[in-house]
Amino acid sequence: MDMGAVINKITIMPDKEAKAPYKLGLALAGGGARGFAHLGAFEAIEELGLKPDIISGTSAGSLAGVFYADGYTPQETLKLFKNVKFTELATTSLPRNSFFKMNGLRTFLKENIRAKTFEELRIPLRVMTSNIETGESILFDKGELIEPILASCAVPIVFEPIEIGGKYLVDGGLFVNLPASVIRDDCEKLIGINISPLCPQKYNRSFKYIIERSLHYLMVANALPDRDICDYLIESTEIGKFPLFDLNKAAEIYKTGYIVAKQTLEKNKERIKQDFFSPIKQEPALSFLQRLANAFRK
C-alpha cells in the first residue's frame, strides 16, 4: 500500500502565473456526526449548478467526501446511514489503547463504496491522517482506499489506530482539521466547510462531556490556519452545537448544513456569479485570423 505523502509543515506559496488544474475544490473538516452537515452543504452547492473537481477531507470530512467522490448523491449517502447505529460501526475494545474498534465501519465501507482505490473515484480525493508515533501529517491520494479513510476517522483514545505500511495512523484532525492547504494550489477557487467552529457548551459533569469538549477545542485550533485561505467558508455554531457521536440526529444535522450553506452562498451570490458564471471573454474572430495569418508568413 502507498504510504501517502508526509507533511511536516504546510506552506502556501501560490504561483500566480501557473493555472490551477482544477476549477473548484472542496475542503471538508472533521467533526464526528456533524459530518452529515457536509452532505447538506453539497446539496446547496449543487443547486447553484456547481460541482467540485477535487475534494480534501479530514475524519468525518473524508467519510462524507469519499461517498460524494464515489458518485453518491447527498441524499443517497444520508439514506445509507439513516438506520445505522453507532454500535454497528464501532465494536467495544479492551481498554488498552482505545474504547472501540472500527470493524463495523470497515465492513460498511467495503459493502457500499464501489471504488477500491483512490484512482477509481469519480472525483479526486485527498485524505488527511496523522502518524501517532512521529507527529507527522500523512496525506493519501492514491492506492487502496478504505484503510486511509478509517485512519482519518480514528479519533485517538476513542478508536484504535489503523496500521498502514507498518505505521500507526489516527485522525488527521490532530494537526489539520480543515485540509484546505493540501489542495489550495491545485484549484482556482476553494470552498471550505468547517463543521467544528468554536461553540460554547454548558458544563456537564461527565466523562463524555470532557472528552467531547477536549476534542472540540483541538479541532477548532487545528482549523484556524486553513480557514483564512478559503475563497468561501461555510461554518456556523448552528452546526457546532451537535454532539460528536450522536448518529440519531443525522437528518437534522443534514438540514442544518444545507441551511447554513444556502445562507452563506446567498450572501456571496454576486461574487459566485463572477467567479463561476461570468461569460468567457472571446477574442474577436478577425483578430484571431490575422494572428494566424501572420504566424504562417514567418
PyMOL commands that set and color helices and strands:
alter all, ss='L'
color gray80, all
select helices_A, chain A and resi 32-47+60-69+74-81+86-89+103-112+118-120+146-153+172-174+184-186+207-221+224-227+237-240+247-267+269-276+285-297
alter helices_A, ss='H'
color red, helices_A
select strands_A, chain A and resi 5-7+22-28+54-58+91-92+98-101+125-131+137-140+157-159+162-164+167-171+187-193+232-234
alter strands_A, ss='S'
color yellow, strands_A
deselect
rebuild
show_as cartoon
